[in-house]
Amino acid sequence: MEDSENQLLIASKGNDLYLQALGHITANLCFPLRSMIMKRMSSFSVPFEINIDLSQTSYMDSTFLGIMVALDKGLFAKLKTHVYIVCPNEISVKLLKNMGLDRFLKVKDQPLPDDLVFERFDDSIEMDELEQLKIVLDSHDKLCELSKENQKRFGALCKILQNQVAEKS
């Protein structure tokens, strides 16, 4: 799949925010994602939903998975609402289960509304290396909080990232 086919699309309707993850979703595509969503949410009134369509996703890296967890935890702590995974395909379900997210994130099987107008998420927003490291660290910390398996899987990486963040701060 070409890079142009690996993308995040975003739309809003009323108070709800919709993302479509197409192809391979990696950290490079989604570094500014969490801060952009938090900024957009500040203009929404409660209640609202964030829906992430994974029906056309062929891969998600651990940073993207961790960002979804961090968003959900932040939303629930502040507003008692969740991130919803919409129509995950077989590959997405396998990745979610592998990280234990299937027990954590809420899933909807109904497709997104037909009248949404999507635009490409601007992944070209410049972020310095320290901010990128902090996002990767936070994402993996959130994954480690979910299970002992994830702690084993990402614990060493988190320690390395903590050291790198401390060095660059």
C-alpha positions as YAML, in Angstrom:
chain: A
units: angstrom
residues:
- id: 1
  name: MET
  ca: [0.00, 0.00, 0.00]
- id: 2
  name: GLU
  ca: [1.37, 3.44, -0.92]
- id: 3
  name: ASP
  ca: [1.87, 6.12, 1.73]
- id: 4
  name: SER
  ca: [-0.99, 8.13, 0.22]
- id: 5
  name: GLU
  ca: [-3.28, 5.20, 1.03]
- id: 6
  name: ASN
  ca: [-2.11, 5.08, 4.66]
- id: 7
  name: GLN
  ca: [-3.97, 7.93, 6.25]
- id: 8
  name: LEU
  ca: [-6.30, 9.19, 8.90]
- id: 9
  name: LEU
  ca: [-9.45, 10.96, 7.78]
- id: 10
  name: ILE
  ca: [-11.47, 13.16, 10.10]
- id: 11
  name: ALA
  ca: [-15.03, 14.50, 10.09]
- id: 12
  name: SER
  ca: [-17.46, 15.97, 12.57]
- id: 13
  name: LYS
  ca: [-21.21, 16.05, 12.73]
- id: 14
  name: GLY
  ca: [-23.01, 17.87, 15.49]
- id: 15
  name: ASN
  ca: [-21.06, 17.16, 18.64]
- id: 16
  name: ASP
  ca: [-19.50, 13.94, 17.39]
- id: 17
  name: LEU
  ca: [-16.03, 13.42, 15.94]
- id: 18
  name: TYR
  ca: [-15.28, 10.66, 13.42]
- id: 19
  name: LEU
  ca: [-11.95, 9.21, 12.33]
- id: 20
  name: GLN
  ca: [-11.31, 6.69, 9.59]
- id: 21
  name: ALA
  ca: [-8.02, 4.82, 9.77]
- id: 22
  name: LEU
  ca: [-7.01, 3.64, 6.31]
- id: 23
  name: GLY
  ca: [-4.17, 1.20, 5.67]
- id: 24
  name: HIS
  ca: [-1.13, 1.09, 7.98]
- id: 25
  name: ILE
  ca: [-1.49, 3.52, 10.88]
- id: 26
  name: THR
  ca: [1.80, 4.28, 12.57]
- id: 27
  name: ALA
  ca: [3.17, 6.85, 14.99]
- id: 28
  name: ASN
  ca: [4.34, 9.07, 12.15]
- id: 29
  name: LEU
  ca: [0.74, 9.51, 10.98]
- id: 30
  name: CYS
  ca: [-0.66, 10.26, 14.40]
- id: 31
  name: PHE
  ca: [1.84, 12.21, 16.53]
- id: 32
  name: PRO
  ca: [-0.34, 15.36, 16.71]
- id: 33
  name: LEU
  ca: [-3.60, 13.35, 16.80]
- id: 34
  name: ARG
  ca: [-4.27, 13.45, 20.54]
- id: 35
  name: SER
  ca: [-3.66, 17.18, 20.95]
- id: 36
  name: MET
  ca: [-5.76, 17.96, 17.86]
- id: 37
  name: ILE
  ca: [-8.65, 15.88, 19.19]
- id: 38
  name: MET
  ca: [-8.43, 17.54, 22.61]
- id: 39
  name: LYS
  ca: [-8.50, 20.99, 20.95]
- id: 40
  name: ARG
  ca: [-11.52, 20.05, 18.82]
- id: 41
  name: MET
  ca: [-13.29, 18.60, 21.85]
- id: 42
  name: SER
  ca: [-13.07, 21.94, 23.64]
- id: 43
  name: SER
  ca: [-15.58, 23.31, 21.11]
- id: 44
  name: PHE
  ca: [-18.04, 20.43, 21.63]
- id: 45
  name: SER
  ca: [-20.77, 20.42, 24.22]
- id: 46
  name: VAL
  ca: [-21.46, 17.32, 26.27]
- id: 47
  name: PRO
  ca: [-22.59, 14.70, 25.40]
- id: 48
  name: PHE
  ca: [-20.46, 13.83, 22.39]
- id: 49
  name: GLU
  ca: [-18.76, 10.78, 20.94]
- id: 50
  name: ILE
  ca: [-15.47, 10.04, 19.26]
- id: 51
  name: ASN
  ca: [-15.83, 7.22, 16.73]
- id: 52
  name: ILE
  ca: [-12.84, 5.55, 15.07]
- id: 53
  name: ASP
  ca: [-13.68, 3.45, 12.01]
- id: 54
  name: LEU
  ca: [-11.26, 0.53, 11.66]
- id: 55
  name: SER
  ca: [-13.06, -1.23, 8.81]
- id: 56
  name: GLN
  ca: [-10.30, -0.38, 6.29]
- id: 57
  name: THR
  ca: [-7.28, -0.66, 8.59]
- id: 58
  name: SER
  ca: [-4.58, -3.16, 7.69]
- id: 59
  name: TYR
  ca: [-2.17, -2.41, 10.57]
- id: 60
  name: MET
  ca: [-1.97, -0.27, 13.72]
- id: 61
  name: ASP
  ca: [1.26, 0.20, 15.63]
- id: 62
  name: SER
  ca: [1.43, 0.23, 19.42]
- id: 63
  name: THR
  ca: [1.72, 4.03, 19.54]
- id: 64
  name: PHE
  ca: [-1.62, 4.46, 17.75]
- id: 65
  name: LEU
  ca: [-3.21, 1.81, 19.97]
- id: 66
  name: GLY
  ca: [-1.85, 3.58, 23.04]
- id: 67
  name: ILE
  ca: [-3.17, 6.94, 21.82]
- id: 68
  name: MET
  ca: [-6.66, 5.41, 21.57]
- id: 69
  name: VAL
  ca: [-6.33, 4.15, 25.17]
- id: 70
  name: ALA
  ca: [-5.02, 7.53, 26.39]
- id: 71
  name: LEU
  ca: [-7.88, 9.36, 24.66]
- id: 72
  name: ASP
  ca: [-10.47, 7.01, 26.14]
- id: 73
  name: LYS
  ca: [-9.03, 7.28, 29.65]
- id: 74
  name: GLY
  ca: [-8.84, 11.07, 29.41]
- id: 75
  name: LEU
  ca: [-12.37, 11.36, 28.08]
- id: 76
  name: PHE
  ca: [-13.79, 9.08, 30.70]
- id: 77
  name: ALA
  ca: [-11.96, 10.80, 33.57]
- id: 78
  name: LYS
  ca: [-13.12, 14.28, 32.49]
- id: 79
  name: LEU
  ca: [-16.46, 13.71, 30.80]
- id: 80
  name: LYS
  ca: [-17.58, 10.12, 31.49]
- id: 81
  name: THR
  ca: [-17.64, 9.33, 27.77]
- id: 82
  name: HIS
  ca: [-15.64, 6.87, 25.66]
- id: 83
  name: VAL
  ca: [-13.86, 6.45, 22.35]
- id: 84
  name: TYR
  ca: [-15.84, 4.02, 20.20]
- id: 85
  name: ILE
  ca: [-14.28, 1.64, 17.72]
- id: 86
  name: VAL
  ca: [-16.55, 1.30, 14.70]
- id: 87
  name: CYS
  ca: [-16.78, -1.79, 12.49]
- id: 88
  name: PRO
  ca: [-13.31, -3.19, 13.17]
- id: 89
  name: ASN
  ca: [-12.20, -5.62, 10.49]
- id: 90
  name: GLU
  ca: [-10.64, -8.99, 11.27]
- id: 91
  name: ILE
  ca: [-7.08, -7.61, 11.31]
- id: 92
  name: SER
  ca: [-8.07, -4.78, 13.67]
- id: 93
  name: VAL
  ca: [-9.91, -7.14, 16.02]
- id: 94
  name: LYS
  ca: [-6.83, -9.37, 16.17]
- id: 95
  name: LEU
  ca: [-4.54, -6.41, 16.99]
- id: 96
  name: LEU
  ca: [-6.97, -5.08, 19.61]
- id: 97
  name: LYS
  ca: [-7.24, -8.51, 21.25]
- id: 98
  name: ASN
  ca: [-3.47, -9.01, 21.15]
- id: 99
  name: MET
  ca: [-2.99, -5.87, 23.27]
- id: 100
  name: GLY
  ca: [-6.02, -6.49, 25.51]
- id: 101
  name: LEU
  ca: [-7.87, -3.48, 24.15]
- id: 102
  name: ASP
  ca: [-10.92, -5.55, 23.24]
- id: 103
  name: ARG
  ca: [-11.72, -5.67, 26.98]
- id: 104
  name: PHE
  ca: [-11.20, -1.94, 27.34]
- id: 105
  name: LEU
  ca: [-12.38, -0.02, 24.28]
- id: 106
  name: LYS
  ca: [-16.06, 0.06, 23.32]
- id: 107
  name: VAL
  ca: [-17.00, -1.41, 19.93]
- id: 108
  name: LYS
  ca: [-19.92, -0.49, 17.65]
- id: 109
  name: ASP
  ca: [-20.84, -2.64, 14.69]
- id: 110
  name: GLN
  ca: [-23.00, -0.02, 13.01]
- id: 111
  name: PRO
  ca: [-21.33, 1.85, 10.12]
- id: 112
  name: LEU
  ca: [-20.63, 5.57, 10.21]
- id: 113
  name: PRO
  ca: [-23.33, 7.93, 8.95]
- id: 114
  name: ASP
  ca: [-23.39, 8.22, 5.14]
- id: 115
  name: ASP
  ca: [-23.46, 12.02, 5.11]
- id: 116
  name: LEU
  ca: [-20.06, 12.62, 6.73]
- id: 117
  name: VAL
  ca: [-17.57, 14.79, 4.84]
- id: 118
  name: PHE
  ca: [-14.07, 13.56, 5.62]
- id: 119
  name: GLU
  ca: [-10.87, 15.49, 5.24]
- id: 120
  name: ARG
  ca: [-7.35, 14.17, 5.53]
- id: 121
  name: PHE
  ca: [-5.90, 14.60, 9.00]
- id: 122
  name: ASP
  ca: [-2.96, 16.98, 8.79]
- id: 123
  name: ASP
  ca: [-0.07, 14.77, 9.86]
- id: 124
  name: SER
  ca: [2.51, 17.29, 8.68]
- id: 125
  name: ILE
  ca: [2.29, 19.36, 11.85]
- id: 126
  name: GLU
  ca: [5.84, 19.87, 13.08]
- id: 127
  name: MET
  ca: [6.70, 18.37, 16.47]
- id: 128
  name: ASP
  ca: [10.10, 18.34, 18.05]
- id: 129
  name: GLU
  ca: [11.76, 15.09, 19.01]
- id: 130
  name: LEU
  ca: [11.07, 15.55, 22.73]
- id: 131
  name: GLU
  ca: [7.32, 15.91, 22.15]
- id: 132
  name: GLN
  ca: [7.34, 12.84, 19.92]
- id: 133
  name: LEU
  ca: [9.19, 10.85, 22.60]
- id: 134
  name: LYS
  ca: [6.66, 11.96, 25.23]
- id: 135
  name: ILE
  ca: [3.75, 10.82, 23.05]
- id: 136
  name: VAL
  ca: [5.34, 7.42, 22.40]
- id: 137
  name: LEU
  ca: [6.14, 7.04, 26.11]
- id: 138
  name: ASP
  ca: [2.63, 8.02, 27.22]
- id: 139
  name: SER
  ca: [1.07, 5.67, 24.66]
- id: 140
  name: HIS
  ca: [3.12, 2.73, 25.85]
- id: 141
  name: ASP
  ca: [2.60, 3.60, 29.52]
- id: 142
  name: LYS
  ca: [-1.16, 3.46, 28.89]
- id: 143
  name: LEU
  ca: [-0.81, 0.07, 27.21]
- id: 144
  name: CYS
  ca: [1.29, -1.23, 30.13]
- id: 145
  name: GLU
  ca: [-1.45, -0.18, 32.56]
- id: 146
  name: LEU
  ca: [-3.90, -2.54, 30.84]
- id: 147
  name: SER
  ca: [-2.22, -5.89, 31.46]
- id: 148
  name: LYS
  ca: [0.81, -7.78, 32.73]
- id: 149
  name: GLU
  ca: [1.35, -9.07, 29.19]
- id: 150
  name: ASN
  ca: [1.67, -5.49, 27.94]
- id: 151
  name: GLN
  ca: [4.00, -4.66, 30.84]
- id: 152
  name: LYS
  ca: [6.26, -7.52, 29.73]
- id: 153
  name: ARG
  ca: [5.93, -6.49, 26.10]
- id: 154
  name: PHE
  ca: [6.63, -2.76, 26.57]
- id: 155
  name: GLY
  ca: [8.25, -2.34, 30.01]
- id: 156
  name: ALA
  ca: [11.83, -2.19, 28.69]
- id: 157
  name: LEU
  ca: [10.80, 0.23, 25.93]
- id: 158
  name: CYS
  ca: [9.14, 2.51, 28.51]
- id: 159
  name: LYS
  ca: [12.35, 2.60, 30.58]
- id: 160
  name: ILE
  ca: [14.40, 3.50, 27.50]
- id: 161
  name: LEU
  ca: [11.90, 6.19, 26.52]
- id: 162
  name: GLN
  ca: [11.86, 7.61, 30.08]
- id: 163
  name: ASN
  ca: [15.66, 7.90, 29.96]
- id: 164
  name: GLN
  ca: [15.55, 9.57, 26.54]
- id: 165
  name: VAL
  ca: [12.91, 12.06, 27.70]
- id: 166
  name: ALA
  ca: [14.96, 12.85, 30.84]
- id: 167
  name: GLU
  ca: [18.10, 13.39, 28.73]
- id: 168
  name: LYS
  ca: [16.36, 15.73, 26.30]
- id: 169
  name: SER
  ca: [14.45, 17.70, 28.96]
...
